[in-house]
Amino acid sequence: MTIQTGENWISMSPPAWIVDQMWGVGVALVSGMTMNFPETPETVIDDFREIGPSLLITASRFWEDLSSRIMVKMSDAGLINRKMFDLSAQIGRRVADRTSRGEVLPFYLKALHWIASWTVYRPLLDRIGCLKIRSAFTGGHPISPDVIGFFRAIGLNLKQCYGLTEAGGIFQLQPDDQVKLETVGKPLPRTFVRLSEDQEVLVHSDAVFTGYYQDFKSTEAAFTDGWLKTGDAGYLDKDGHLLIIGRKEEIIRNKSGHAFSPDFIETRLKFSPYIKEAVIFGEGRPYITLMVNIDFGNVGVWAEERMIPYTTYMDLSQQPAVEELILGEIRRVNEQLPDVMKIKKFFLLYKLLDADEEELTRTGKVRRRFVYGLYIKLIESMYREQTEVAVKAKVQYRDGQVGKVETKVKIIPV
């Protein structure tokens, strides 16, 4: 990937990431690339569209939110526009699939793709600020292959990457001609990746750090025989591509002993435009359960179109119609899952998970153990015969004030 002088980069990654530190302080200065900064957190999307970056590396949450907004807008479009988009997306998926397998495109498919590109893809990408992007990457948290496939189908060269701050940033990348939606690709040159006996991903390269500052114990625990332990579990496919299963410490075994990653289910749920966050539970349990944060913006628009009155997030999340909406989305995902992974019960949380309340990390990942302890009363109720739970809780608002809420949360069978 060659960077041209004057190409645009927009700084919109979480501050805890190494990405902006490397690109803003290092790559931009060496290459002559222009660094751009959003005016305020509230104007990020508008500034992104105005700047139209050439390259982008950002968190999976950005792409999930963007795909949700596009799908909601298209569902509200007129019949002709909606049909054109659906047909163009089908053409795009066929082209992307064939290209990733190295197959030659037949003439008719090339012609259809050219028409779809100029009538649908390019106008859409221009509208969302992605028309000038040559390469875009997502990382930091597992993302649904459906999200990657969605953007590649409309002509955006979006790929997964993988890395750690301790490893000098990104060390695993999908080659342009070998994009597999479910993997994070192959190691960069002079980088070596292997798996331990318990499937933990290990990395070795000159870019790996030498240790934590004045913390010998943590440094010693981070390495095994000179290889950096990533803390993630994964496996290599027949072509040498790495597939990340999830955090090693978060692999769940249900009561019958079947092991699986919560991320595998959660990323597929979050492809829904109406689900902002999904947290799976089931360690040592007879079945899988789920806690959901609705997407306040998209569900709010959906409710307004159906004349469903609401005032706050909590009010909207408790609407019976919204419960049915999310139930339908969960059932759709359940159809794609093996029986041992199917979700049996769920509830809609009365508030959004928040990094300021330590429920999320600063990079947007759910702190699963912390969340489990915080909402254990609601989680335990899904393994009993309860249909609703009375809740009294504290909520911290954006201005720092703390309020109290009293509500009833319904336990919904799938």
Steps between C-alpha positions, in 0.01 A plus 500: 500500500675814375412829671500811282595848624187700584272201551253546783485320833238578764580449867192327640633189673468454878790679677597172669587351160855508366363568149483879518828518690679316219324663208469850642848529646686260272352408162342841427826688564711260294258468205365855482147377559258764634364441851144622560318527831121514559377830643308334783394143591148586383617606151717195424266360233450837325873575512577153366272560202652843437862381513456176306814316619713288268598244763328398820565267792232511765302291745236248397234706679535776237432259214214331687334836566554616142355182347201530736430856390521404134263204542249708695509774234454245221208334678332844504574568132247473221427167335709567186806626691476211745480242220793661317710488815412136573580394143826696494604350834439149362718579199769645726504192723543268200789713370667520841467122555648414161781754536600371844525148355715624211239412237466685169182707474275424201428794269133528598589526869764766429241701305236471773756597763606808301137614471434435870818687593403822321131492589509372860841431658682825421213735591451310827871498588522871418206571730665325797848645435661177381532562125871593515600210727752264337537272799304484824570274795309393807644368823495523876206264542352212298260610228229304325604364157161637386622856563820445300301334221246782497761771438702297253179437307451875452857553382686599819831320546443418868712230662573367846832552671641387832761632738596607850659811648767267646573366151549846347148520360368301206692182415232296321324615182283370216670524158284677240477191282432257788222657703317249719216661690543295818882525538757768586730394219872424507800637694691801369855443372755403770216422738443146625175367645431161652252337736569355843369161607186664643448699174627835630640722224872574548700759304872566452660790310744790542199728561394319818565705814771411750275524804281710726668795669638399840263200516706182480220262604258622229778491242594144592134392483460657153758272334560130453839395361544845342155502335244764600172354629204686348234359734284409197406151388496414131591254229666501157308388194644295214622817323683634806240761587445565869148483639450652845251308714498751786677586823650183644370583849149556366450166323180355649419138579135425562373239748542218249863598434464655152746790450436810290582868484238761599650731235395255228135555589521864608655628177221341297234656723658844466464487122137586571443877466287486815755337736774724638660256742448133576647306793475120511491291820504124552812387688408173674133558414250274323437757224615833354347833604544856381498862616425761231557872462272632227631758252317806630521693173391228260234351727377854574449566129327163462266583792418849372403364159253271675365776725634331815544768769807504725715747692825344622720204413351305790147579383575391143670176605190394695254542214333165411544573128874552551523174689338323204736678260811379685348154546474472121864602457615241755295225334662588166847450650391182682421343163869532408631344823546137608256381767747532790554869415137600454374775733212392722419818697595867496420836655533860383718702737342824622819703433793508259823338612750779563880525518467772765329245724774244421256271315702548180871548443616823335521313171134398527537138612256363757660424836315172522586397855426846636166511316413152626553607860311825452190342344515157663142530635363541147726231357409245767130566438539366144584158648189495718131514421480878544328711235606842630736651757456820702813716479625790709824642368723804475562661161785743434408771248737673256526809721630285785182502703374170641131416492290210621267293285229252590362275230401145413704301250325225305662159447410403144515140372619454141 
